[in-house]
Structures are given as structure tokens and as C-alpha cells.
């Protein structure tokens, strides 16, 4: 059995860690709320743009824009969205595992990777995957310009013919307790057939001009959505992880306190036995 000083030091260490986990949980809560507000503001705009473009695409020639060109798929790119930091449960590992499975299934040598976040870069680089670019150290100042700059670099990789498709692996925010890892095709822009009939509309100046204007905006908003969804999911996952860590530390403190009491009781009993034995020896 450990001595009293060792147990007391362990209790002190666990209490210190508990203070850290509580603080990290509060910080994650504040960041998650801000990210969730931005995400909920972006979703309606993104959905409206997608609805308009989906309605117009069947009536325009796909050769109008390179971003609409559907090619024979010989090489693809994956954009893997993770965080710069850990301590967020399975947030990063789930996305990385899904991305690696899909990349390996298609063929590692035929895939280019854009890593968003240090965790993606640090995962794929030592495994010798073909990383084109990495984007790190921007999450604390996340804004729409970040999404535009990242999106433009990725889109140019498609426009210049280096790949035939680009997919994005990210965590979608469902609620505080649930984040879902999804893979979405980024470009070329394609939509599922819409069975809901939309009333005829008049478009000014023309459908072609509107599509040429809206598609680049839509892709910028999509990249912004991917980053917001991932950031909100990261903070939610970290909040839950820190809450669990705090709860576990409380259980550990209780166990250590019980062990301390037992050791202290054993020590007192031993001292009392020594005193009684000494007294009996003096009598003898």
C-alpha cells in the first residue's frame, strides 16, 4: 500500500488536472456557441443558393464553366478537415480513418490531399501520402476570407486539370453530443434530381449569366460551411471530452481519498499497537 504522502500528492495532482479540464470545457462551450451561431446563419444562404443552381443547371450547357465539367475520373483530390489541437475525443480520428479508407480504396497513388488542420497533416505526412497543401493556425481567427482563399487554391487544382474530382471529408454538427463524419463531392458541381417541381420563373439577365455568377459564390459558401461545421463539431466534441474527464477525475479523487483513509487508519492502528506493546513491555 502506498504511503500517505504519495496518496496525498496524487490527490493534489488529480485536483489540478480537474481544474484544467473544467476551464477547457468552459472555453469550448463559448467557442462552440459562436461557431454554431455563424453556422446556423450560413446554412439558409447555402441552401438557397444550392436550390437556385439546382433548378438552373438542367437548362444550361455544362461547358459554360470549367467547374461544371464532368470528366472521366482518373485522379481525385481529398480535402480532409481536422483541427490543430487534440483533446476532442474521436473528432479527428473518425475523420482521418474515413478519409484514409476511401483514399486507399481508390488508390493511394492516384489521390492528392489538401490537409486542413495540423492533425490531418501530421497523420498523412509520415505515411507518405501525396499532400499538395496544408492549412494550419487559422482556426482561432476563422473568417469567410479564410474559406475563400482555401477554396480558390483547391478549385484551381481542378480547373487546371490536375484532378477530375474533389471530395471533402469533414464533421457535420448535428447537436452537442453528436457529430457525423461525411464525405461530399465539392467539384464538379452536381445535384441529385429534384422531384419537386418549381414554378416557372423569369430570369434576368439570363440563366447562363446567373449560373456563371452564382456557382463561384456557391463554392465559396460551401467551403465556409465545411469549416464552420467542423469547427463547431470540434468544440462540441472537446466540451464533451472535458466534461467526461472532469467526471472521471471526481471518481478518481473519491477512490484515492478512500485509499488515503484506509492507509491513515492502518497507520494509526499500527501506532496504537506499538504504544500498547511498549506499555506491556514496561509492565513486564
KANORLIN-V805893 format. One record per helix or strand of 3 or more residues. SS is the DSSP state (hx for helix, st for strand). FROM is the first residue (numbers start at 1). TO is the last residue. If there is no record, write none. Layout:
BEGIN
ss->SS from->FROM to->TO
ss->SS from->FROM to->TO
END
This chain:
BEGIN
ss->hx from->4 to->57
ss->hx from->62 to->64
ss->hx from->66 to->68
ss->st from->76 to->81
ss->hx from->91 to->106
ss->hx from->108 to->110
ss->st from->111 to->116
ss->hx from->118 to->124
ss->st from->131 to->135
ss->hx from->139 to->141
ss->hx from->144 to->159
ss->st from->165 to->175
ss->st from->178 to->187
ss->hx from->207 to->283
END
